[in-house]
Amino acid sequence: MSMKIRLARGGSKKRPHYAIVAADSRMPRDGRFIEKLGVYDPMLAKDNENRVKIDLEKVKAWLAKGAQPTDRVARFLEAAGVIAKTVRNNPKAAVPGKAMAERAKKKAAKAEAAAE
């Protein structure tokens, strides 16, 4: 059984509230889970101590059993010092899309024509 430590969404429309849970990876996002490990409330300010609450002992136990955290939960655990920080690299983030590249070419051609 492949285990994940992930977020399960709760709350009403436009008022999200998440539970940090240990669940089988085949279960739906908001479906059945094995154990609740903490809560995440994105509506609170980033510096608020109640924004993310995690039972670190339970999380460490699940990690020891082989559970894999999702990206967002891994960031919470990195901030808490449970797992080592990973360097993230997205070299394509700064590369413009097709339409923007074409516009940049046209703008450069106009500037070159105006300079002559």
C-alpha positions in Angstrom: 0.0 0.0 0.0 1.5 3.3 -1.1 1.1 5.9 1.6 1.0 9.7 1.2 1.0 12.6 3.7 -1.2 15.1 2.0 -3.8 17.8 2.3 -7.5 17.0 2.5 -9.7 20.0 1.8 -12.5 21.1 4.0 -14.3 24.4 4.6 -16.9 26.1 2.4 -16.6 27.8 -1.0 -13.9 30.4 -1.0 -13.0 29.6 2.6 -10.6 26.7 2.4 -9.4 24.8 5.4 -7.1 21.8 5.1 -6.4 18.8 7.2 -2.9 17.2 6.9 -3.6 13.5 6.7 -1.9 10.2 6.1 -3.8 8.4 3.4 -3.5 5.6 0.9 -2.5 7.2 -2.4 -5.4 5.5 -4.2 -8.0 7.2 -2.1 -9.7 10.5 -3.2 -8.2 13.8 -2.0 -11.1 14.5 0.4 -11.9 10.8 0.9 -10.9 8.1 3.4 -7.7 8.6 5.3 -5.9 6.7 8.0 -4.9 9.4 10.5 -5.1 13.1 10.9 -1.7 14.7 11.5 -2.4 18.4 11.6 -4.3 21.3 10.1 -3.5 24.1 7.6 -5.5 27.3 7.4 -4.5 29.4 4.4 -6.9 32.2 5.4 -4.7 33.2 8.3 -1.7 35.6 7.9 1.6 33.9 7.0 3.2 34.9 10.3 0.4 33.5 12.4 1.5 30.5 14.4 -1.9 28.8 14.0 -1.6 28.8 10.1 0.1 25.4 10.1 -0.2 23.0 13.1 1.5 19.6 12.7 1.9 16.7 15.2 5.6 16.2 14.3 5.9 12.9 16.3 3.1 11.3 14.2 4.6 12.7 11.0 8.1 11.3 11.8 6.4 7.9 12.5 4.7 7.9 9.2 7.9 8.9 7.4 9.7 6.1 9.1 7.0 3.7 7.7 7.7 4.9 4.2 4.9 7.5 3.6 5.8 10.2 1.0 4.8 13.8 1.6 3.3 15.8 -1.3 5.1 19.0 -2.4 3.1 21.4 -0.2 3.3 19.2 2.9 7.0 18.7 2.2 7.5 22.5 2.3 5.7 22.6 5.7 7.9 19.8 7.0 11.0 21.6 5.7 10.0 24.8 7.6 9.5 22.7 10.7 12.9 21.1 10.3 11.6 17.5 10.0 13.1 16.8 6.5 16.0 18.3 4.7 15.4 21.3 2.4 15.5 20.4 -1.3 16.7 22.9 -3.9 14.0 23.5 -6.5 15.0 24.6 -10.0 12.7 25.6 -12.7 14.8 27.0 -15.5 11.9 27.4 -17.9 10.0 29.7 -15.5 11.7 32.8 -17.0 11.4 31.8 -20.6 8.5 33.6 -22.3 5.8 31.7 -24.2 5.3 31.7 -28.0 3.1 34.8 -28.1 5.3 36.9 -25.9 8.4 35.8 -27.8 6.8 36.9 -31.1 5.8 40.3 -29.6 9.4 40.7 -28.4 10.8 40.0 -31.9 8.4 42.5 -33.5 9.3 45.1 -30.9 13.0 44.6 -31.5 12.5 44.8 -35.3 10.6 48.1 -34.9 13.3 49.5 -32.6 16.0 48.5 -35.1 14.1 50.0 -38.0 13.6 53.2 -36.0 17.3 53.4 -35.2 18.3 53.3 -38.9 
